[in-house]
Amino acid sequence: MEIVTLVGLIAATFTTVSLFPQLLKSWRARWKPTTDGTLVTFAMLFCVGIFLWLVYGISLMDLPMIAANTLSFLQGLIILIVQVRRLKMKAAA
């Protein structure tokens, strides 16, 4: 394995793991309504950006970029879905 690929994999690990605490926090609060749409806006922008990075990584066939952005996109998508559901709960109440 080339050193550049190793550095990319290490960077991918750190950036992907950094989103995990927010994912856990959102998941634990998934049944509590909210009126704060800030996290929804963040999650939407994050998902679009990460998806574009994923497409870019696929076009380059760059394993670290593909792996990190696939996992980050899935985490961001879960956060987005949970937060949108929480906003809808508050609107329905």
VMD Tcl script that draws the C-alpha trace (Angstrom):
set ca {
  {0.00 0.00 0.00}
  {1.32 3.42 -0.93}
  {1.92 5.96 1.83}
  {-0.51 8.40 0.20}
  {-3.29 5.79 0.33}
  {-2.48 5.07 3.98}
  {-2.63 8.77 4.85}
  {-5.96 8.99 3.01}
  {-7.36 6.03 4.92}
  {-6.28 7.50 8.25}
  {-7.80 10.88 7.35}
  {-10.98 9.12 6.20}
  {-11.21 7.28 9.51}
  {-10.90 10.46 11.57}
  {-13.41 12.48 9.54}
  {-15.93 9.65 9.40}
  {-15.70 8.91 13.12}
  {-16.05 12.63 13.95}
  {-19.68 12.61 12.80}
  {-20.62 9.58 14.90}
  {-21.34 11.48 18.17}
  {-23.90 13.67 16.38}
  {-25.45 10.58 14.86}
  {-25.81 9.02 18.32}
  {-27.24 12.23 19.78}
  {-29.80 12.51 16.98}
  {-30.72 8.84 17.23}
  {-31.25 9.01 21.00}
  {-33.50 12.08 20.62}
  {-35.43 10.68 17.65}
  {-38.74 10.51 19.55}
  {-38.47 14.04 20.96}
  {-40.01 16.84 18.90}
  {-37.91 19.86 17.99}
  {-38.44 23.29 16.46}
  {-34.77 23.89 15.64}
  {-34.24 23.45 11.92}
  {-30.54 24.32 12.09}
  {-29.44 20.70 12.16}
  {-31.70 19.89 9.20}
  {-30.07 22.65 7.15}
  {-26.62 21.43 8.17}
  {-27.47 17.81 7.36}
  {-28.88 18.70 3.93}
  {-25.83 20.74 2.96}
  {-23.52 18.12 4.41}
  {-25.21 15.28 2.47}
  {-25.06 17.17 -0.82}
  {-21.39 18.03 -0.31}
  {-20.42 14.54 0.76}
  {-22.36 12.99 -2.12}
  {-20.45 15.19 -4.56}
  {-17.15 14.16 -2.93}
  {-18.27 10.54 -3.28}
  {-18.96 10.99 -7.00}
  {-15.57 12.66 -7.35}
  {-13.84 9.82 -5.48}
  {-15.56 7.22 -7.64}
  {-14.45 9.03 -10.78}
  {-10.86 8.90 -9.49}
  {-11.26 5.33 -8.20}
  {-9.80 6.55 -4.89}
  {-10.53 3.95 -2.20}
  {-10.07 6.19 0.87}
  {-12.29 8.88 -0.63}
  {-14.96 6.36 -1.63}
  {-14.97 4.60 1.75}
  {-15.00 7.74 3.87}
  {-17.63 9.54 1.83}
  {-19.90 6.50 1.61}
  {-19.92 6.12 5.40}
  {-20.16 9.87 6.02}
  {-23.04 10.19 3.55}
  {-24.94 7.38 5.27}
  {-24.39 8.98 8.69}
  {-25.47 12.38 7.39}
  {-28.54 10.87 5.74}
  {-29.60 9.18 8.97}
  {-29.16 12.45 10.87}
  {-31.18 14.29 8.21}
  {-34.04 11.77 8.28}
  {-34.19 11.73 12.08}
  {-34.16 15.53 12.34}
  {-36.83 16.00 9.67}
  {-39.03 13.50 11.52}
  {-38.44 15.42 14.77}
  {-39.48 18.69 13.10}
  {-42.63 17.04 11.73}
  {-43.47 15.74 15.21}
  {-43.38 19.26 16.60}
  {-45.47 20.61 13.72}
  {-48.08 17.90 14.25}
  {-48.32 18.53 18.01}
}
mol new
graphics top color blue
foreach p $ca { graphics top sphere $p radius 0.5 }
foreach p [lrange $ca 0 end-1] q [lrange $ca 1 end] { graphics top cylinder $p $q radius 0.2 }
display resetview
